[in-house]
Amino acid sequence: MSVAEASERWGVSPRQVQRLLAGKRIPGARKYGRSWMVPADAEKPLDPRRENTPPSRSLSADLVDLIAATTLPMPEDDPYDILHAVKEERLRLQYQGELAYLRGDFSETLGCYHRTEGDTAARLRASMMAVAAAISLGDYRTYTQIERYLKGWVKAEPGSDMAFIAELALASVAVSVTAPHMVPDWLKDGDFSARPVLAAPYTFYLRAKYFQCIGRYDAMLAVAQTALALSPSKQGMTFPDIYLRVICAIACHHLERDDEARRWLLRAMHLCLPQGFISPFAEVVTQLGGLVEWCLEREFPEHYDAVIGQWKRTVKNWITFHNQFTKDNITLILSLREYHIAIQVARHVPYAKIAEQHCISVGRLKNIVLEIYEKLYISSRDELARYVI
């Protein structure tokens, strides 16, 4: 066939066919005088730029591989050895951020997150630690930046692996500030079948935290114990494993099984405190009603000041963060009915009138108001007014 016929068959310009002929890229082509003849069965050569470029991996596949590579157990005797075991910088950043968080260096955790800029999979993975660090620092501005980024993925790629990880990070905030209404339905239902590869122990930890938010301490304990039993990290420690043990202690305490709670707490302390990991215990001092101090005084007195000192620093930051978060998300933290009642209470409408409007007794109304106060961590009408008016 002629150059014109080849051009028409292959859907390219005659000039492009001539370039391929001049480059000897069409086997069997011959030149007669000033004209080229192309074999009738010749196929269009591939673009050399594409030939030399390896096929790009999908973002989803990259994210799955990254998570698998950053959930390896860390050696119990020296967790920092994991930083030498992983070869890629993007993997080291994930472990570096987790280790920094465990020892209470939240600024370094955020620093590791910021260093993932330009690497989408690494940034999504690091966001789970970054939002927790922002809460511990009371850094609401950084949190809102991360939140916008994560919500962008949820909106742009609904149902994807990227959206799943983004929702996981956002759910960690919801359970941290006791806002169970903001937890995604798949986490409430415990249905991780759509993302079995990504449903790591951290997902079960968040489900246990969700049960804590709604006062289901029996279910909270069952989820945490099951996740620990199924954990593959028998020869080391992982971030979720540490926190699942603390979750078991909290659940047992609320179930009035304090001896068992102490055993769970001490297991976690023996794993963490020799490495300087104080955050898991500083975060739960208030929730465990003196058990943390009891365990520290008897078995780890050398770490008492570090743990309690961090608790004193971060509890103020947590309150600052919680108050701002609540102001911005009040209609998500309270149900619609609670919100309507809260507005009336804040405006000093008499309880009898509010109860009549909502067809409930004054006693039931007072209980609802107490539930609202508990959700918002407040104790008066004047404080309530700052959120709803």
C-alpha positions as CSV (number, residue, x, y, z in Angstrom):
1,M,0.0,0.0,0.0
2,S,1.1,3.6,-0.6
3,V,1.8,6.2,2.1
4,A,-1.6,7.7,1.5
5,E,-3.3,4.4,2.0
6,A,-1.3,3.6,5.2
7,S,-2.2,7.1,6.5
8,E,-5.9,6.5,6.0
9,R,-5.9,3.0,7.5
10,W,-3.9,3.9,10.6
11,G,-5.7,7.3,11.2
12,V,-2.5,9.4,11.1
13,S,-1.2,12.1,8.7
14,P,0.9,11.1,5.6
15,R,3.7,13.1,7.2
16,Q,3.6,10.9,10.3
17,V,3.8,7.7,8.0
18,Q,6.8,9.3,6.2
19,R,8.5,9.9,9.6
20,L,8.0,6.2,10.5
21,L,9.4,5.1,7.2
22,A,12.5,7.4,7.5
23,G,13.1,6.0,11.0
24,K,12.9,2.4,9.6
25,R,10.1,1.6,12.0
26,I,7.9,-0.2,9.5
27,P,9.3,-3.7,8.8
28,G,9.2,-4.8,5.1
29,A,8.7,-1.2,3.7
30,R,10.6,-0.5,0.5
31,K,11.4,2.6,-1.5
32,Y,11.0,2.7,-5.3
33,G,12.5,5.9,-6.7
34,R,10.9,8.6,-4.6
35,S,7.9,6.6,-3.5
36,W,7.6,4.3,-0.5
37,M,5.5,1.1,-0.6
38,V,4.3,-0.4,2.7
39,P,3.4,-4.1,3.2
40,A,-0.4,-4.5,3.0
41,D,-0.4,-6.4,6.4
42,A,1.8,-3.9,8.2
43,E,0.5,-2.6,11.6
44,K,0.9,0.9,12.9
45,P,4.1,1.1,15.0
46,L,3.6,2.0,18.7
47,D,4.5,5.5,19.8
48,P,8.1,5.2,21.1
49,R,7.2,7.6,24.0
50,R,4.7,5.1,25.2
51,E,6.9,2.1,24.5
52,N,9.6,3.6,26.9
53,T,7.1,4.6,29.6
54,P,6.1,1.8,32.1
55,P,2.4,1.5,32.6
56,S,1.3,3.8,35.5
57,R,-0.2,2.1,38.6
58,S,-3.6,3.2,39.7
59,L,-3.8,5.4,42.8
60,S,-6.0,2.8,44.5
61,A,-3.4,0.1,44.0
62,D,-0.7,2.4,45.3
63,L,-2.7,3.2,48.4
64,V,-3.4,-0.5,49.1
65,D,0.2,-1.4,48.8
66,L,1.3,1.5,50.9
67,I,-1.0,0.6,53.7
68,A,0.1,-3.0,53.6
69,A,3.8,-1.9,53.8
70,T,3.1,0.5,56.7
71,T,1.2,-1.9,59.0
72,L,4.1,-4.2,59.7
73,P,4.7,-4.9,63.4
74,M,7.5,-2.9,65.0
75,P,10.0,-4.8,67.1
76,E,9.0,-4.8,70.8
77,D,12.5,-4.4,72.1
78,D,13.3,-1.4,69.8
79,P,10.4,-0.1,67.7
80,Y,12.6,2.4,66.0
81,D,14.4,-0.4,64.2
82,I,11.4,-0.3,61.8
83,L,12.8,3.0,60.4
84,H,15.9,1.1,59.3
85,A,14.0,-1.9,58.0
86,V,11.9,0.1,55.5
87,K,13.8,1.4,52.5
88,E,11.5,4.0,50.9
89,E,11.3,7.5,52.4
90,R,7.5,7.5,52.0
91,L,7.2,4.4,54.2
92,R,9.6,5.8,56.8
93,L,7.5,9.0,57.1
94,Q,4.5,7.0,58.1
95,Y,6.3,5.1,60.8
96,Q,8.1,8.2,61.9
97,G,4.8,10.1,62.3
98,E,3.3,7.2,64.4
99,L,6.4,6.9,66.6
100,A,6.4,10.7,67.2
101,Y,2.7,10.6,68.1
102,L,3.2,7.8,70.6
103,R,5.9,9.7,72.4
104,G,3.9,12.9,72.4
105,D,5.8,14.8,69.7
106,F,2.7,15.9,67.8
107,S,4.5,18.7,65.9
108,E,6.8,16.1,64.3
109,T,3.7,14.0,63.4
110,L,2.3,17.0,61.5
111,G,5.7,17.6,60.0
112,C,5.7,14.1,58.6
113,Y,2.3,14.7,57.1
114,H,3.3,18.0,55.4
115,R,6.4,16.2,53.9
116,T,4.0,13.9,52.0
117,E,2.9,16.8,49.7
118,G,2.8,15.6,46.1
119,D,2.4,12.0,47.0
120,T,-1.4,11.4,47.2
121,A,-1.4,7.9,48.6
122,A,1.2,8.8,51.3
123,R,-0.8,11.9,52.2
124,L,-4.0,10.1,52.6
125,R,-2.3,7.4,54.7
126,A,-0.6,10.1,56.9
127,S,-3.8,12.0,57.4
128,M,-5.1,9.5,60.0
129,M,-2.2,10.4,62.3
130,A,-2.2,14.1,61.3
131,V,-5.8,14.8,62.4
132,A,-5.1,13.2,65.8
133,A,-2.0,15.3,66.2
134,A,-3.9,18.5,65.3
135,I,-6.5,17.7,68.0
136,S,-3.7,17.0,70.6
137,L,-2.1,20.4,69.8
138,G,-5.5,22.2,69.7
139,D,-4.5,23.3,66.2
140,Y,-7.9,23.8,64.7
141,R,-6.6,25.7,61.6
142,T,-4.4,22.8,60.5
143,Y,-7.2,20.4,61.2
144,T,-9.7,22.3,59.0
145,Q,-7.1,22.2,56.1
146,I,-6.8,18.5,56.4
147,E,-10.6,18.1,56.8
148,R,-11.2,20.0,53.5
149,Y,-8.7,17.8,51.8
150,L,-10.3,14.6,53.1
151,K,-13.8,15.7,52.3
152,G,-12.7,16.5,48.8
153,W,-11.8,12.9,48.3
154,V,-15.0,11.6,49.8
155,K,-17.0,13.9,47.4
156,A,-14.8,13.3,44.3
157,E,-14.4,9.5,44.6
158,P,-17.3,8.1,46.5
159,G,-17.0,4.4,47.2
160,S,-13.3,4.3,46.3
161,D,-10.3,3.2,48.4
162,M,-9.3,6.8,48.7
163,A,-12.7,7.8,50.0
164,F,-12.6,4.9,52.5
165,I,-9.3,6.1,54.0
166,A,-10.5,9.7,54.0
167,E,-13.7,8.7,55.8
168,L,-11.6,6.6,58.3
169,A,-9.5,9.7,59.2
170,L,-12.7,11.8,59.6
171,A,-14.3,9.1,61.7
172,S,-11.3,9.2,64.0
173,V,-12.1,12.8,64.7
174,A,-15.8,12.1,65.3
175,V,-15.1,9.5,67.9
176,S,-12.4,11.6,69.5
177,V,-14.8,14.5,70.1
178,T,-17.7,12.2,71.0
179,A,-19.8,13.0,67.9
180,P,-21.2,9.5,67.0
181,H,-23.7,11.0,64.6
182,M,-20.8,12.0,62.3
183,V,-19.5,8.4,62.0
184,P,-20.1,6.9,58.6
185,D,-22.8,4.2,58.4
186,W,-20.4,1.4,57.3
187,L,-18.4,1.9,60.6
188,K,-21.6,2.0,62.7
189,D,-22.8,-1.2,61.1
190,G,-19.4,-2.9,61.2
191,D,-19.6,-3.7,57.5
192,F,-16.0,-3.7,56.1
193,S,-16.6,-6.3,53.4
194,A,-16.2,-3.7,50.6
195,R,-12.7,-2.9,51.8
196,P,-11.3,-6.1,53.4
197,V,-7.7,-5.2,52.5
198,L,-8.0,-1.8,54.1
199,A,-10.0,-3.0,57.1
200,A,-6.9,-3.1,59.4
201,P,-7.1,-3.3,63.2
202,Y,-7.3,0.5,63.2
203,T,-10.8,0.2,61.7
204,F,-11.9,-2.1,64.5
205,Y,-10.3,0.3,67.0
206,L,-12.5,3.1,65.6
207,R,-15.6,0.9,65.8
208,A,-14.8,0.1,69.4
209,K,-14.5,3.9,70.0
210,Y,-17.9,4.4,68.4
211,F,-19.4,2.0,70.9
212,Q,-17.7,3.9,73.7
213,C,-19.4,7.1,72.4
214,I,-22.9,5.6,72.6
215,G,-22.2,3.8,75.9
216,R,-22.2,0.3,74.5
217,Y,-19.2,-0.9,76.7
218,D,-20.0,-4.6,76.3
219,A,-19.8,-4.3,72.5
220,M,-16.8,-2.0,72.8
221,L,-14.9,-4.7,74.8
222,A,-16.0,-7.5,72.4
223,V,-14.8,-5.7,69.3
224,A,-11.4,-4.8,70.8
225,Q,-10.8,-8.3,72.1
226,T,-11.7,-9.9,68.8
227,A,-9.5,-7.5,66.9
228,L,-6.5,-8.3,69.2
229,A,-7.2,-12.0,68.8
230,L,-7.1,-11.7,65.0
231,S,-4.1,-9.4,64.9
232,P,-1.2,-10.8,63.0
233,S,1.4,-8.9,65.0
234,K,2.4,-11.7,67.4
235,Q,6.1,-10.9,67.2
236,G,6.0,-7.1,67.6
237,M,3.7,-4.2,68.2
238,T,1.5,-2.0,66.0
239,F,-0.2,1.3,66.7
240,P,-3.7,-0.2,66.8
241,D,-2.6,-3.1,69.0
242,I,-1.5,-0.6,71.7
243,Y,-4.7,1.4,71.6
244,L,-6.9,-1.7,71.5
245,R,-5.5,-2.8,74.8
246,V,-6.2,0.6,76.3
247,I,-9.8,0.4,74.9
248,C,-10.2,-3.0,76.7
249,A,-9.1,-1.3,79.9
250,I,-11.7,1.6,79.5
251,A,-14.5,-0.9,78.7
252,C,-13.7,-3.0,81.7
253,H,-13.6,0.0,83.9
254,H,-17.1,1.1,82.8
255,L,-18.4,-2.4,83.2
256,E,-17.1,-2.2,86.9
257,R,-14.4,-4.9,86.3
258,D,-11.5,-2.8,87.5
259,D,-9.1,-5.7,88.2
260,E,-9.4,-6.7,84.6
261,A,-9.1,-3.1,83.5
262,R,-5.8,-2.8,85.5
263,R,-4.5,-6.0,83.8
264,W,-5.2,-4.6,80.3
265,L,-3.7,-1.2,81.2
266,L,-0.6,-2.8,82.6
267,R,-0.1,-4.9,79.5
268,A,-0.2,-1.8,77.4
269,M,2.2,0.1,79.7
270,H,4.7,-2.8,79.7
271,L,4.7,-2.6,75.9
272,C,4.9,1.2,75.7
273,L,6.5,3.0,78.6
274,P,10.0,1.4,78.3
275,Q,10.0,3.0,74.8
276,G,8.9,6.4,76.0
277,F,5.4,6.0,74.5
278,I,3.3,8.1,76.9
279,S,0.4,9.4,74.6
280,P,-1.9,6.3,74.9
281,F,-2.1,6.8,78.7
282,A,-2.1,10.6,78.9
283,E,-5.1,10.6,76.6
284,V,-7.2,8.4,79.0
285,V,-6.3,9.7,82.5
286,T,-9.8,11.2,82.9
287,Q,-11.6,8.3,81.4
288,L,-10.1,5.7,83.8
289,G,-10.9,7.4,87.1
290,G,-7.5,7.0,88.8
291,L,-6.5,3.7,87.3
292,V,-3.7,5.3,85.2
293,E,-2.2,7.0,88.3
294,W,-2.5,3.8,90.3
295,C,-0.7,1.7,87.7
296,L,2.0,4.3,87.2
297,E,2.7,4.8,90.9
298,R,3.0,1.0,91.5
299,E,4.9,-0.2,88.5
300,F,6.2,2.8,86.5
301,P,6.9,5.6,89.0
302,E,9.7,6.9,86.7
303,H,7.1,7.7,84.0
304,Y,4.5,9.3,86.3
305,D,5.5,12.9,85.8
306,A,5.8,12.5,82.0
307,V,2.4,10.9,81.5
308,I,0.5,13.2,83.9
309,G,2.4,16.3,82.6
310,Q,1.4,15.5,79.1
311,W,-2.2,15.0,80.2
312,K,-2.2,18.5,81.8
313,R,-0.9,20.0,78.6
314,T,-3.1,18.2,76.1
315,V,-6.4,18.2,78.0
316,K,-6.5,22.0,77.6
317,N,-5.8,21.7,73.9
318,W,-8.5,19.0,73.5
319,I,-11.1,21.3,75.1
320,T,-10.1,24.2,72.9
321,F,-10.4,22.0,69.8
322,H,-13.6,20.4,71.0
323,N,-15.3,23.8,71.6
324,Q,-14.4,25.1,68.2
325,F,-15.4,21.8,66.5
326,T,-18.7,21.8,68.3
327,K,-19.5,25.4,67.2
328,D,-18.9,24.5,63.6
329,N,-20.7,21.1,63.7
330,I,-23.5,21.7,66.3
331,T,-26.3,20.4,64.1
332,L,-24.3,17.2,63.4
333,I,-23.4,16.5,67.1
334,L,-27.0,17.1,68.3
335,S,-30.0,15.5,66.8
336,L,-32.6,17.9,65.3
337,R,-34.9,17.5,68.3
338,E,-32.0,18.1,70.7
339,Y,-30.9,21.2,68.7
340,H,-34.4,22.7,68.9
341,I,-34.6,22.1,72.6
342,A,-31.1,23.5,73.1
343,I,-32.0,26.8,71.4
344,Q,-35.1,27.2,73.7
345,V,-33.2,26.3,76.8
346,A,-30.4,28.7,75.9
347,R,-33.0,31.5,75.5
348,H,-34.3,30.8,79.0
349,V,-37.7,29.6,77.9
350,P,-39.4,28.0,80.9
351,Y,-39.0,24.2,81.1
352,A,-42.8,23.7,81.5
353,K,-43.4,25.5,78.2
354,I,-40.7,23.6,76.3
355,A,-42.0,20.3,77.6
356,E,-45.5,21.2,76.5
357,Q,-44.4,22.1,73.0
358,H,-42.5,18.8,72.6
359,C,-45.3,16.7,74.3
360,I,-43.0,15.3,77.0
361,S,-42.8,15.6,80.8
362,V,-40.6,18.2,82.5
363,G,-38.6,15.3,84.0
364,R,-38.0,13.8,80.6
365,L,-37.0,17.3,79.3
366,K,-34.5,17.7,82.1
367,N,-32.9,14.3,81.2
368,I,-32.6,15.4,77.6
369,V,-31.0,18.7,78.6
370,L,-28.4,16.7,80.7
371,E,-27.7,14.5,77.7
372,I,-27.1,17.7,75.6
373,Y,-24.8,19.1,78.3
374,E,-22.8,15.8,78.3
375,K,-22.4,15.8,74.6
376,L,-21.1,19.4,74.6
377,Y,-19.1,19.1,77.8
378,I,-20.9,22.0,79.5
379,S,-23.0,22.5,82.5
380,S,-25.2,25.6,82.2
381,R,-27.6,27.6,79.9
382,D,-25.1,30.4,79.5
383,E,-22.5,28.0,78.1
384,L,-25.1,26.4,75.9
385,A,-25.9,29.8,74.4
386,R,-22.3,30.2,73.1
387,Y,-22.9,27.2,70.9
388,V,-26.5,27.6,69.6
389,I,-27.2,31.3,69.6
